[in-house]
């Protein structure tokens, strides 16, 4: 029973995506207005259709959505992540500082343009 719901198993992931795709297509077919999209989905494939819909969404609402998301990211998400990081540092003690140093050195190697300049102790 434990191996039945192992989310790391590739076979289970493929089956889950197949079931989810089938359910979405069944919902599209059963909706009276969206059922006319099914021949298009069948001809192009669902990945091409989702790409076309995302491009259309970005072109129509990109000027409104992008500034709003950026504002929410800067004013809500970044402070919340900072407070969560401070809380985790307080709760984990010196072990948390070691994890932070390892994370930031890895981050500096992967994305050197966005890395924090200088030492983590405040020295530049």
Backbone as CSV, one residue per row, in Angstrom:
resi,resn,N_x,N_y,N_z,CA_x,CA_y,CA_z,C_x,C_y,C_z
1,UNK,0.823,-1.197,0.000,0.000,0.000,0.000,0.865,1.258,0.000
2,UNK,2.030,1.173,0.674,2.907,2.331,0.736,3.450,2.686,-0.650
3,UNK,3.778,1.690,-1.457,4.326,1.939,-2.782,3.261,2.368,-3.789
4,UNK,1.997,2.210,-3.436,0.927,2.574,-4.351,0.851,4.085,-4.564
5,UNK,1.124,4.877,-3.509,1.019,6.330,-3.594,2.368,7.018,-3.450
6,UNK,3.415,6.406,-3.966,4.738,7.012,-3.912,4.829,8.065,-5.014
7,UNK,4.834,9.341,-4.637,4.806,10.417,-5.621,6.123,10.582,-6.357
8,UNK,7.188,9.965,-5.889,8.474,10.042,-6.575,8.602,9.003,-7.691
9,UNK,7.709,8.050,-7.704,7.737,7.015,-8.726,7.294,7.601,-10.061
10,UNK,8.119,7.424,-11.102,7.827,8.016,-12.411,6.571,7.415,-13.037
11,UNK,6.338,6.134,-12.851,5.138,5.524,-13.411,3.886,6.132,-12.792
12,UNK,3.936,6.359,-11.474,2.787,6.943,-10.801,2.559,8.366,-11.285
13,UNK,3.642,9.133,-11.492,3.498,10.499,-11.982,2.869,10.526,-13.373
14,UNK,3.313,9.629,-14.252,2.743,9.576,-15.598,1.267,9.206,-15.546
15,UNK,0.928,8.262,-14.690,-0.479,7.880,-14.560,-1.315,9.022,-14.001
16,UNK,-0.768,9.732,-13.012,-1.507,10.854,-12.423,-1.739,11.951,-13.452
17,UNK,-0.721,12.260,-14.257,-0.894,13.277,-15.296,-1.895,12.812,-16.360
18,UNK,-1.869,11.535,-16.693,-2.818,11.021,-17.672,-4.245,11.107,-17.139
19,UNK,-4.438,10.758,-15.882,-5.773,10.833,-15.279,-6.233,12.278,-15.192
20,UNK,-5.322,13.184,-14.779,-5.672,14.594,-14.685,-6.020,15.179,-16.050
21,UNK,-5.261,14.809,-17.070,-5.560,15.271,-18.424,-6.914,14.750,-18.893
22,UNK,-7.177,13.488,-18.607,-8.463,12.903,-18.986,-9.617,13.617,-18.292
23,UNK,-9.454,13.933,-17.018,-10.513,14.624,-16.279,-10.740,16.024,-16.844
24,UNK,-9.655,16.746,-17.161,-9.800,18.085,-17.735,-10.484,18.021,-19.093
25,UNK,-10.078,17.075,-19.924,-10.724,16.934,-21.228,-12.190,16.532,-21.087
26,UNK,-12.492,15.691,-20.121,-13.879,15.313,-19.875,-14.703,16.517,-19.423
27,UNK,-14.102,17.382,-18.612,-14.806,18.588,-18.187,-15.024,19.536,-19.363
28,UNK,-14.040,19.639,-20.255,-14.187,20.502,-21.427,-15.273,19.964,-22.360
29,UNK,-15.279,18.653,-22.536,-16.282,18.053,-23.422,-17.684,18.215,-22.852
30,UNK,-17.825,18.086,-21.544,-19.156,18.134,-20.950,-19.715,19.551,-20.866
31,UNK,-18.882,20.560,-20.941,-19.366,21.946,-20.910,-19.928,22.302,-22.291
32,UNK,-21.129,22.826,-22.350,-21.760,23.053,-23.660,-21.006,24.026,-24.567
33,UNK,-20.407,25.056,-23.994,-19.721,26.026,-24.834,-18.295,25.611,-25.145
34,UNK,-17.669,24.891,-24.226,-16.281,24.499,-24.435,-16.124,23.205,-25.218
35,UNK,-17.197,22.491,-25.441,-17.086,21.228,-26.173,-16.650,21.431,-27.612
36,UNK,-16.846,22.635,-28.138,-16.419,22.924,-29.502,-14.898,23.041,-29.609
37,UNK,-14.210,23.178,-28.475,-12.747,23.221,-28.482,-12.118,21.840,-28.600
38,UNK,-12.890,20.796,-28.341,-12.307,19.457,-28.321,-11.676,19.045,-29.656
39,UNK,-12.281,19.310,-30.814,-11.580,18.961,-32.060,-10.254,19.714,-32.234
40,UNK,-10.210,20.961,-31.769,-8.963,21.716,-31.827,-7.908,21.115,-30.903
41,UNK,-8.327,20.727,-29.709,-7.404,20.094,-28.761,-6.914,18.767,-29.324
42,UNK,-7.805,18.031,-29.946,-7.433,16.743,-30.521,-6.448,16.918,-31.677
43,UNK,-6.637,17.961,-32.469,-5.762,18.173,-33.626,-4.401,18.729,-33.224
44,UNK,-4.373,19.709,-32.344,-3.121,20.370,-31.988,-2.401,19.709,-30.816
45,UNK,-3.146,19.224,-29.902,-2.567,18.720,-28.666,-2.822,19.733,-27.570
46,UNK,-2.932,19.240,-26.359,-3.281,20.136,-25.255,-2.122,21.063,-24.905
47,UNK,-0.876,20.648,-25.109,0.253,21.512,-24.781,0.319,22.718,-25.717
48,UNK,0.041,22.516,-27.003,0.029,23.635,-27.948,-1.121,24.579,-27.631
49,UNK,-2.279,24.023,-27.272,-3.418,24.858,-26.932,-3.136,25.694,-25.687
50,UNK,-2.523,25.087,-24.667,-2.197,25.843,-23.462,-1.165,26.921,-23.743
51,UNK,-0.217,26.649,-24.626,0.760,27.671,-25.008,0.075,28.830,-25.712
52,UNK,-0.819,28.529,-26.632,-1.548,29.594,-27.325,-2.411,30.417,-26.371
53,UNK,-3.080,29.741,-25.437,-3.902,30.463,-24.474,-3.059,31.323,-23.538
54,UNK,-1.894,30.827,-23.134,-1.041,31.624,-22.246,-0.475,32.845,-22.966
55,UNK,-0.107,32.682,-24.236,0.380,33.830,-25.007,-0.724,34.868,-25.174
56,UNK,-1.933,34.415,-25.432,-3.047,35.344,-25.574,-3.351,36.035,-24.251
57,UNK,-3.293,35.306,-23.152,-3.538,35.899,-21.834,-2.494,36.958,-21.517
58,UNK,-1.232,36.666,-21.815,-0.167,37.624,-21.538,-0.314,38.860,-22.411
59,UNK,-0.679,38.671,-23.675,-0.821,39.832,-24.559,-2.018,40.698,-24.175
60,UNK,-3.091,40.087,-23.672,-4.266,40.866,-23.298,-4.140,41.508,-21.922
61,UNK,-3.675,40.736,-20.952,-3.684,41.207,-19.568,-2.299,41.449,-18.993
62,UNK,-1.267,41.359,-19.811,0.091,41.514,-19.309,0.362,42.882,-18.727
63,UNK,-0.220,43.915,-19.327,0.006,45.273,-18.830,-0.660,45.517,-17.481
64,UNK,-1.673,44.737,-17.154,-2.366,44.901,-15.879,-1.878,43.919,-14.825
65,UNK,-1.605,42.711,-15.250,-1.266,41.659,-14.293,0.181,41.782,-13.812
66,UNK,1.098,42.052,-14.721,2.515,42.067,-14.363,2.850,43.128,-13.302
67,UNK,2.395,44.385,-13.434,2.688,45.348,-12.357,2.034,44.968,-11.024
68,UNK,0.827,44.408,-11.085,0.151,44.002,-9.850,0.896,42.863,-9.170
69,UNK,1.346,41.885,-9.954,2.105,40.782,-9.375,3.441,41.251,-8.827
70,UNK,4.093,42.162,-9.521,5.364,42.691,-9.040,5.173,43.472,-7.748
71,UNK,4.118,44.255,-7.662,3.823,45.004,-6.447,3.522,44.059,-5.284
72,UNK,2.716,43.022,-5.539,2.418,42.039,-4.493,3.667,41.281,-4.077
73,UNK,4.525,40.981,-5.045,5.766,40.264,-4.739,6.668,41.114,-3.849
74,UNK,6.835,42.383,-4.190,7.734,43.245,-3.430,7.173,43.627,-2.065
75,UNK,5.871,43.850,-1.968,5.293,44.348,-0.719,4.747,43.264,0.197
76,UNK,4.414,42.094,-0.352,3.829,41.044,0.480,4.723,39.825,0.624
77,UNK,5.169,39.302,-0.511,5.885,38.027,-0.471,7.302,38.163,0.085
78,UNK,8.060,39.147,-0.366,9.426,39.301,0.123,9.504,39.579,1.622
79,UNK,8.678,40.479,2.189,8.713,40.632,3.648,8.292,39.369,4.402
80,UNK,7.312,38.648,3.857,6.879,37.408,4.524,7.994,36.365,4.504
81,UNK,8.702,36.272,3.390,9.819,35.323,3.314,10.923,35.731,4.269
82,UNK,11.184,37.037,4.367,12.205,37.518,5.308,11.850,37.204,6.750
83,UNK,10.583,37.413,7.123,10.158,37.101,8.498,10.193,35.601,8.762
84,UNK,9.801,34.802,7.766,9.865,33.353,7.913,11.308,32.889,8.062
85,UNK,12.207,33.482,7.290,13.627,33.147,7.403,14.156,33.514,8.787
86,UNK,13.783,34.683,9.299,14.228,35.093,10.636,13.692,34.149,11.703
87,UNK,12.441,33.740,11.567,11.857,32.806,12.535,12.564,31.458,12.486
88,UNK,12.830,30.964,11.277,13.528,29.682,11.160,14.953,29.775,11.692
89,UNK,15.621,30.906,11.485,16.968,31.094,12.030,16.922,31.095,13.551
90,UNK,15.908,31.738,14.123,15.774,31.775,15.568,15.512,30.381,16.135
91,UNK,14.671,29.613,15.457,14.312,28.288,15.966,15.404,27.242,15.756
92,UNK,16.210,27.393,14.706,17.192,26.355,14.417,18.576,26.636,14.972
93,UNK,18.853,27.845,15.368,20.148,28.158,15.977,21.273,28.156,14.963
94,UNK,22.430,27.612,15.368,23.618,27.657,14.506,23.473,26.743,13.294
95,UNK,22.674,25.697,13.403,22.461,24.809,12.257,21.791,25.555,11.115
96,UNK,20.866,26.438,11.428,20.202,27.232,10.411,21.149,28.172,9.706
97,UNK,22.125,28.723,10.453,23.113,29.601,9.828,23.966,28.809,8.839
98,UNK,24.309,27.574,9.183,25.088,26.734,8.262,24.298,26.458,6.977
99,UNK,23.024,26.175,7.112,22.188,25.927,5.944,22.094,27.189,5.078
100,UNK,21.975,28.351,5.717,21.908,29.609,4.974,23.191,29.860,4.200
101,UNK,24.337,29.613,4.824,25.622,29.819,4.147,25.743,28.871,2.956
102,UNK,25.368,27.604,3.132,25.430,26.643,2.029,24.490,27.067,0.902
103,UNK,23.284,27.511,1.258,22.320,27.931,0.238,22.844,29.123,-0.550
104,UNK,23.380,30.141,0.139,23.829,31.330,-0.568,25.090,31.085,-1.381
105,UNK,25.958,30.172,-0.950,27.122,29.857,-1.790,26.682,29.090,-3.031
106,UNK,25.698,28.195,-2.901,25.160,27.505,-4.076,24.466,28.496,-4.998
107,UNK,23.700,29.410,-4.431,22.983,30.413,-5.206,23.963,31.307,-5.961
108,UNK,25.089,31.618,-5.337,26.095,32.456,-5.997,26.743,31.722,-7.161
109,UNK,26.843,30.396,-7.079,27.429,29.629,-8.176,26.443,29.473,-9.331
110,UNK,25.166,29.281,-9.007,24.168,29.038,-10.043,23.807,30.333,-10.763
111,UNK,23.544,31.391,-10.027,23.158,32.683,-10.604,24.112,33.767,-10.100
112,UNK,25.288,33.888,-10.682,26.268,34.839,-10.139,25.854,36.301,-10.288
113,UNK,25.027,36.637,-11.265,24.613,38.029,-11.433,23.657,38.487,-10.337
114,UNK,22.918,37.543,-9.735,21.936,37.898,-8.722,22.409,37.565,-7.311
115,UNK,23.625,37.140,-7.169,24.127,36.735,-5.861,24.367,37.958,-4.984
116,UNK,24.369,37.715,-3.677,24.652,38.785,-2.715,26.142,39.068,-2.777
117,UNK,26.481,40.328,-2.954,27.887,40.708,-3.046,28.480,40.804,-1.633
118,UNK,29.698,40.353,-1.524,30.386,40.445,-0.250,30.165,39.221,0.616
119,UNK,30.631,39.345,1.854,30.539,38.249,2.805,29.177,38.292,3.497
120,UNK,28.712,37.162,4.003,27.427,37.105,4.684,27.464,37.794,6.050
121,UNK,28.677,38.052,6.552,28.785,38.730,7.865,28.707,40.244,7.733
122,UNK,28.483,40.747,6.533,28.330,42.177,6.337,29.551,42.838,5.731
123,UNK,30.636,42.113,5.568,31.843,42.686,4.969,31.708,42.690,3.465
124,UNK,32.203,43.727,2.816,32.139,43.802,1.356,33.489,43.616,0.729
